[in-house]
Amino acid sequence: MKDSKGFEFRQFTVQHNLCAMKVGTDGVLLGAWAEGGRRILDAGTGSGLIALMMAQRFANAWVDAIDIDAGACEQATQNAANSKFANRIKVCLSKLQQWHADEPYDSIVCNPPYFVNSLKAGTTERTLARHADSLPLSELMTHARRLLTLEGSLNVVLPLQNVSEACTQAAFAGMRLSRRCDIKTTPAKPAKRSLLTFTARHFVSTESVVQTLQDDHGCPSEWYSQLTSEFYLPR
């Protein structure tokens, strides 16, 4: 399968089954960058891409994957079942706001809906996936905090203009920013998205960097190549 930049994945045995939903760069970045642990929750799993990436990166992890769209859950279930991680991923139809687990999570990963006050997408599925109505940042932070261990982390990818609001809502929920990576497409362009990690751990100092996806020639940057080396086929 290929992501939105046309780079090809390797490793996943589901690579020929993920054609119904495009593999987006945001999901790839988050799945390759996020902190993990023994128990991981993928909130808004879609095709199951991030759940699969986390299962691959953290070999001893159990991954719960939830989504509010039944079609997405069906696809993610099939993709997980066709992978070598099938015994460590469980897909459920649920809102994050209504999700309850027997044990708290060490890591929550979420590529949240982030279009606010914009025109609704053409289908119900695209609207649910793209608009913040279904999971406002305030509710994401509140329920992530509810579901995390005291040492756990929430890992998200957001447009740059949403970072300030995310930090504010995290503070209200009792969490603080511990990692931030702003992403530029090329060296000459401004950053447009951010990878963020929030935690309730005390005495956290924020690590903040800026990285680039492509070099001046349009090839994957050294940073991006290293970050995703487990998942991409060489060109």
ABEGO torsion letter per residue (X at the ends): XBBAAGBBBBGBAAAAAAAABBBBAAAAAAAAABBBEABBBBBGAEAGAAAAAAAAABAABBBBBBBABAAAAAAAAAAAAABAAAAABBBBBBBAAABBBABBBABBBBBBBABBGBBBBABAAAAAAABAAABBAAAAAAAAAAABBAABBBBBBBBAAAAAAAAAAAAAAGBBBABBBBBBABAABBBABBBBBBBABBGBBBBBBBBBABBAAGBBBAAAAAAAAAABBBX
